[in-house]
Amino acid sequence: MPTSHETILFVDLKALEHNYFYLKSKLNSDTEIIAVVKAFAYGHGDIVVAKKLETLGVHAFWVADFEEGVTLRKSGINRPIIIANPGAKSYSEIIEFNLQPVIYNFRLLELYGENSSPISIHIKFNSGMNRYGFSLDEVDLIAKKLKNYPHLNVNSICTHLSAADDNRQDKFTHSQFQKFELITSKFSEKTGIKTKRHVLNSAGVLRFSNHQKEIVRLGIGLYGIGEDNNLKPIAKLQSNIAQIRNLQKGEKIGYDAAFIANKEMIIGIVPLGYADGINRKLGDENGHVVIGKKTAKIIGKISMDSMLIDLSKIVVEEMSAVTIFDAKNKVSDMSKNLDTIPYEILATLNRRIKRIYLQ
């Protein structure tokens, strides 16, 4: 595909569709799906990804803040958009753009309750992760307040699993399921509200589908990341070799003169750096790129807008394609090398990188 951009993130929408229907196949036919598209759809591009998922029948979208929600609504997304952290200052925008806040403390409950505008809300409970959410012992007061706020429509109650992807933590995960059962039972009893519930994320759907409620939230699995080999990574990050340089033994390269050639070498300069989201820990021969079927070590320090690779054993020309990750050279493998998670690598890809969507 012709383009004037040298660094491109290719996003395969057919793979996105595959992942959606594969995960959906694990669910009951009437289970609703909330697609998580926060953080620019984990770096893939929120508007295009959301529009594709909307055509596939997703029930709603989950974003981090009101600005992400407004962006989607202005782009033409019609499905419900849920704001995970609505904050206290975004009330008017949330009302104006018909967004649905997640209410996780009394400050937010009172903010939306004491304003008279009708609005759909989602109430979040803490089942053990100890991040956002009401506690079990706060259900009585929530019920009391909701009776005074008839204009609040409770669309769902939810919680967040801490370690559904880690079988070493299965005992804790089951304790979260048990806690949420107590919460939902008490909430229904005290409020008289029979509302929808959601607890499972992507890993939860794959490992604990028997615990699905009326709704699930799908995030990283949609983008093809997870232990299940049926998932297809949807992203390919590609750049090129902007310049090739010959080094003599003893010459130094990059910042801090950190790399010294111990023999004659051929190096390539790739116009991709830490400002683009390439972690500096991949430098100093800790990471590599792929050229054709061969790998080239990243040498020296990664710069803001470029990195250097060893081409001594590769016959290649300037402007040849360089792959940082794709479906075969997985971002999950890169994350293990960095002692991090794929979420971080994908979500920190700079938006200056051109996104091209493959239909």
Secondary structure per residue as TSV (DSSP state, phi and psi in degrees):
chain	resnum	aa	ss	phi	psi
A	1	M	-	360.0	118.6
A	2	P	-	-63.5	137.3
A	3	T	-	-158.3	149.7
A	4	S	S	-86.6	-5.4
A	5	H	-	-85.1	141.5
A	6	E	S	-92.0	-27.0
A	7	T	S	-118.2	127.4
A	8	I	E	-136.7	139.1
A	9	L	E	-103.6	108.9
A	10	F	E	-83.5	130.2
A	11	V	E	-119.2	118.4
A	12	D	E	-90.6	103.3
A	13	L	H	-72.9	-23.2
A	14	K	H	-68.5	-37.9
A	15	A	H	-67.0	-37.6
A	16	L	H	-59.6	-45.2
A	17	E	H	-62.0	-42.9
A	18	H	H	-57.8	-47.9
A	19	N	H	-63.1	-40.4
A	20	Y	H	-59.1	-50.1
A	21	F	H	-74.4	-28.0
A	22	Y	H	-66.0	-46.6
A	23	L	H	-66.1	-38.2
A	24	K	H	-62.7	-30.9
A	25	S	T	-65.7	-17.3
A	26	K	T	-84.9	-4.8
A	27	L	S	-107.3	161.5
A	28	N	-	-64.9	154.1
A	29	S	T	-62.8	-26.3
A	30	D	T	-101.6	6.5
A	31	T	-	-73.4	129.8
A	32	E	E	-86.4	152.0
A	33	I	E	-118.1	126.1
A	34	I	E	-100.0	124.6
A	35	A	E	-94.4	127.8
A	36	V	E	-88.7	115.3
A	37	V	-	-125.3	26.2
A	38	K	H	-67.7	168.1
A	39	A	H	53.4	48.3
A	40	F	H	60.5	40.1
A	41	A	H	53.9	53.1
A	42	Y	H	54.0	38.5
A	43	G	T	88.1	-6.3
A	44	H	T	-87.1	-17.8
A	45	G	-	111.8	103.2
A	46	D	H	-68.5	-39.9
A	47	I	H	-67.1	-50.8
A	48	V	H	-64.9	-43.9
A	49	V	H	-62.3	-44.9
A	50	A	H	-64.7	-41.4
A	51	K	H	-63.8	-38.3
A	52	K	H	-63.8	-46.7
A	53	L	H	-65.9	-32.9
A	54	E	H	-62.9	-38.2
A	55	T	H	-68.8	-24.1
A	56	L	H	-82.4	-11.4
A	57	G	T	105.4	15.7
A	58	V	-	-59.5	145.2
A	59	H	-	-79.2	-40.5
A	60	A	E	-158.4	170.2
A	61	F	E	-121.2	146.5
A	62	W	E	-118.1	122.3
A	63	V	E	-127.6	172.0
A	64	A	S	-82.8	-44.5
A	65	D	S	-140.2	174.7
A	66	F	H	-65.4	-31.5
A	67	E	H	-63.9	-41.0
A	68	E	H	-63.1	-39.3
A	69	G	H	-65.4	-43.7
A	70	V	H	-62.2	-41.4
A	71	T	H	-57.4	-46.5
A	72	L	H	-64.8	-43.6
A	73	R	H	-63.8	-42.7
A	74	K	H	-66.5	-24.3
A	75	S	H	-78.5	-10.0
A	76	G	T	110.3	5.1
A	77	I	-	-67.8	128.3
A	78	N	-	-103.8	-20.9
A	79	R	S	-68.9	162.7
A	80	P	-	-57.0	141.0
A	81	I	E	-122.0	119.2
A	82	I	E	-102.3	132.0
A	83	I	E	-103.0	111.4
A	84	A	S	-67.0	-37.1
A	85	N	-	-130.4	82.9
A	86	P	-	-69.2	-24.5
A	87	G	-	68.1	170.9
A	88	A	S	-91.4	-18.4
A	89	K	S	-98.0	-2.7
A	90	S	-	-105.5	15.7
A	91	Y	H	-54.7	-49.1
A	92	S	H	-64.7	-39.3
A	93	E	H	-68.0	-37.8
A	94	I	H	-64.7	-39.9
A	95	I	H	-67.7	-47.5
A	96	E	H	-59.1	-40.7
A	97	F	T	-100.5	14.6
A	98	N	T	54.5	51.6
A	99	L	-	-99.0	161.9
A	100	Q	E	-119.7	111.6
A	101	P	E	-79.2	147.7
A	102	V	E	-89.2	123.5
A	103	I	E	-101.1	118.5
A	104	Y	-	-125.7	0.9
A	105	N	S	-152.8	171.3
A	106	F	H	-71.0	-27.1
A	107	R	H	-59.4	-46.4
A	108	L	H	-71.1	-39.0
A	109	L	H	-60.5	-42.7
A	110	E	H	-71.8	-35.1
A	111	L	H	-59.2	-49.3
A	112	Y	H	-79.8	-27.0
A	113	G	H	-74.8	-35.6
A	114	E	H	-86.9	-7.5
A	115	N	S	-95.6	143.9
A	116	S	-	-87.8	-3.2
A	117	S	-	-68.9	128.1
A	118	P	-	-62.9	138.4
A	119	I	E	-157.8	146.4
A	120	S	E	-89.1	134.4
A	121	I	E	-128.5	165.0
A	122	H	E	-128.1	132.8
A	123	I	E	-106.3	125.9
A	124	K	E	-104.4	138.1
A	125	F	B	-118.9	149.2
A	126	N	-	-88.9	119.2
A	127	S	S	-110.5	12.1
A	128	G	S	141.0	-16.2
A	129	M	S	-74.3	-25.8
A	130	N	-	59.8	46.1
A	131	R	S	-116.7	-119.3
A	132	Y	S	-75.0	152.2
A	133	G	S	131.2	148.9
A	134	F	B	-71.4	160.2
A	135	S	-	-96.4	161.3
A	136	L	G	-55.9	-41.1
A	137	D	G	-74.8	0.7
A	138	E	G	-99.6	-0.1
A	139	V	H	-61.7	-39.9
A	140	D	H	-59.0	-45.6
A	141	L	H	-70.1	-36.4
A	142	I	H	-59.1	-46.4
A	143	A	H	-60.3	-42.9
A	144	K	H	-61.1	-43.9
A	145	K	H	-70.2	-39.7
A	146	L	H	-61.4	-31.8
A	147	K	H	-64.0	-25.1
A	148	N	T	-91.1	-3.6
A	149	Y	-	-123.8	65.8
A	150	P	T	-65.5	-16.3
A	151	H	T	-80.9	-6.0
A	152	L	E	-90.3	119.5
A	153	N	E	-99.4	111.0
A	154	V	E	-80.3	102.3
A	155	N	E	-76.5	-32.5
A	156	S	E	-163.9	163.6
A	157	I	E	-123.0	147.8
A	158	C	E	-149.5	169.5
A	159	T	-	-146.1	178.1
A	160	H	-	-128.9	123.6
A	161	L	-	-75.2	140.9
A	162	S	S	-87.3	-37.6
A	163	A	-	-148.3	44.8
A	164	A	T	-64.5	-20.9
A	165	D	T	-88.3	-3.0
A	166	D	-	-115.7	107.4
A	167	N	G	-66.5	-16.3
A	168	R	G	-70.5	-17.5
A	169	Q	G	-109.0	18.9
A	170	D	H	-62.4	-35.0
A	171	K	H	-60.9	-42.4
A	172	F	H	-67.5	-41.0
A	173	T	H	-59.6	-42.4
A	174	H	H	-65.7	-31.9
A	175	S	H	-66.9	-33.2
A	176	Q	H	-67.4	-41.8
A	177	F	H	-58.3	-44.7
A	178	Q	H	-64.4	-41.6
A	179	K	H	-63.3	-42.2
A	180	F	H	-66.6	-34.2
A	181	E	H	-61.0	-43.7
A	182	L	H	-62.7	-41.8
A	183	I	H	-63.1	-49.3
A	184	T	H	-66.1	-36.8
A	185	S	H	-65.2	-46.1
A	186	K	H	-67.8	-38.4
A	187	F	H	-60.9	-46.2
A	188	S	H	-63.2	-41.1
A	189	E	H	-65.9	-45.3
A	190	K	H	-79.6	-31.8
A	191	T	H	-97.5	-22.3
A	192	G	-	74.4	9.9
A	193	I	-	-99.1	123.4
A	194	K	-	-99.9	94.4
A	195	T	-	-114.2	167.3
A	196	K	E	-75.3	157.1
A	197	R	E	-132.3	149.7
A	198	H	E	-147.0	136.7
A	199	V	-	-135.2	-32.3
A	200	L	-	-80.7	136.3
A	201	N	-	-102.5	-166.1
A	202	S	H	-58.9	-50.1
A	203	A	H	-63.5	-36.0
A	204	G	H	-63.1	-41.0
A	205	V	H	-62.6	-41.1
A	206	L	H	-74.7	-29.7
A	207	R	H	-110.6	-23.0
A	208	F	-	-137.2	45.7
A	209	S	G	-61.4	-22.1
A	210	N	G	-68.9	-11.6
A	211	H	G	-99.9	12.1
A	212	Q	-	-67.5	144.4
A	213	K	-	-105.7	-151.4
A	214	E	S	-71.2	-22.2
A	215	I	E	-135.7	150.4
A	216	V	E	-128.2	158.6
A	217	R	E	-112.8	120.6
A	218	L	E	-107.4	123.3
A	219	G	-	-121.2	-98.4
A	220	I	G	-58.8	-30.5
A	221	G	G	-63.4	-32.9
A	222	L	G	-60.3	-31.0
A	223	Y	G	-91.2	6.1
A	224	G	T	87.7	17.9
A	225	I	-	-106.8	129.2
A	226	G	S	158.5	172.5
A	227	E	S	-77.9	-16.0
A	228	D	-	-79.0	119.8
A	229	N	T	-70.3	-8.8
A	230	N	T	-76.6	-15.6
A	231	L	-	-77.1	141.0
A	232	K	-	-113.8	117.0
A	233	P	-	-56.5	133.0
A	234	I	-	-97.0	-5.9
A	235	A	E	-114.0	144.3
A	236	K	E	-133.9	118.2
A	237	L	E	-98.8	120.9
A	238	Q	E	-133.4	139.4
A	239	S	E	-132.1	-154.1
A	240	N	E	-151.0	176.4
A	241	I	-	-91.9	109.4
A	242	A	-	-77.6	-30.8
A	243	Q	E	-155.1	146.0
A	244	I	E	-116.1	136.5
A	245	R	E	-134.5	140.5
A	246	N	E	-93.1	134.6
A	247	L	E	-114.6	143.8
A	248	Q	-	-94.6	155.7
A	249	K	T	-55.5	132.9
A	250	G	T	95.0	-12.1
A	251	E	-	-74.4	149.6
A	252	K	E	-107.5	154.3
A	253	I	E	-135.6	153.7
A	254	G	S	71.4	-179.7
A	255	Y	G	-62.5	146.5
A	256	D	G	64.8	8.7
A	257	A	G	46.8	41.1
A	258	A	-	-73.7	-23.9
A	259	F	E	-113.1	129.3
A	260	I	E	-119.7	125.3
A	261	A	-	-66.4	125.7
A	262	N	S	-93.8	3.7
A	263	K	S	-163.7	176.6
A	264	E	-	-63.6	136.1
A	265	M	E	-138.7	160.5
A	266	I	E	-118.6	127.6
A	267	I	E	-123.2	156.8
A	268	G	E	-122.5	146.7
A	269	I	E	-106.1	123.4
A	270	V	E	-109.2	126.7
A	271	P	S	-78.9	64.3
A	272	L	-	-151.4	125.9
A	273	G	-	-142.2	-163.3
A	274	Y	G	-70.0	-22.7
A	275	A	G	-68.2	-20.1
A	276	D	G	-88.4	-8.3
A	277	G	T	108.4	7.7
A	278	I	-	-84.0	114.9
A	279	N	-	-63.5	133.0
A	280	R	G	-63.8	-20.5
A	281	K	G	-67.1	-14.7
A	282	L	G	-76.1	-13.3
A	283	G	T	-74.0	-175.9
A	284	D	T	56.7	37.5
A	285	E	T	69.3	18.7
A	286	N	T	-87.5	-18.8
A	287	G	-	-131.3	173.5
A	288	H	E	-148.0	165.2
A	289	V	E	-120.7	171.0
A	290	V	E	-117.8	130.4
A	291	I	E	-124.7	110.0
A	292	G	T	65.1	-118.8
A	293	K	T	-108.5	9.9
A	294	K	E	-112.9	154.4
A	295	T	E	-105.6	147.7
A	296	A	E	-128.5	124.9
A	297	K	E	-66.6	142.6
A	298	I	E	-84.3	123.5
A	299	I	E	-117.0	154.6
A	300	G	S	69.5	-169.8
A	301	K	-	-83.9	138.8
A	302	I	-	-74.2	129.4
A	303	S	-	-89.5	176.6
A	304	M	S	-60.0	-40.8
A	305	D	S	-124.1	10.4
A	306	S	-	-159.0	163.0
A	307	M	E	-145.3	160.7
A	308	L	E	-113.1	139.9
A	309	I	E	-129.3	152.0
A	310	D	E	-88.3	116.1
A	311	L	-	-108.9	14.6
A	312	S	T	-58.6	-30.8
A	313	K	T	-109.3	15.0
A	314	I	-	-125.6	127.9
A	315	V	-	-88.5	114.3
A	316	V	-	-154.2	159.9
A	317	E	-	-114.3	161.7
A	318	E	T	-60.0	146.1
A	319	M	T	77.3	4.5
A	320	S	-	-67.1	148.2
A	321	A	E	-71.1	143.1
A	322	V	E	-127.5	124.9
A	323	T	E	-102.2	127.8
A	324	I	E	-89.6	-45.1
A	325	F	E	-155.9	155.1
A	326	D	-	-159.6	-160.9
A	327	A	S	-66.9	-28.3
A	328	K	S	-91.6	-43.0
A	329	N	S	-98.0	84.7
A	330	K	-	-76.3	144.5
A	331	V	H	-64.1	-26.1
A	332	S	H	-66.8	-34.4
A	333	D	H	-68.5	-39.7
A	334	M	H	-61.7	-39.8
A	335	S	H	-64.8	-36.9
A	336	K	H	-64.4	-39.1
A	337	N	H	-62.2	-32.5
A	338	L	T	-92.4	-1.2
A	339	D	T	56.3	45.5
A	340	T	S	-137.2	-158.5
A	341	I	-	-125.5	154.8
A	342	P	H	-57.5	-32.7
A	343	Y	H	-51.3	-47.0
A	344	E	H	-64.4	-43.3
A	345	I	H	-63.1	-46.9
A	346	L	H	-69.9	-44.4
A	347	A	H	-69.7	-20.5
A	348	T	T	-98.2	6.5
A	349	L	S	-65.7	123.8
A	350	N	-	-63.0	142.7
A	351	R	T	-72.0	-9.0
A	352	R	T	-72.1	-15.6
A	353	I	S	-70.8	127.6
A	354	K	E	-66.0	130.8
A	355	R	E	-99.9	128.2
A	356	I	E	-120.2	128.8
A	357	Y	E	-103.6	124.6
A	358	L	E	-95.3	120.1
A	359	Q	-	-84.1	360.0
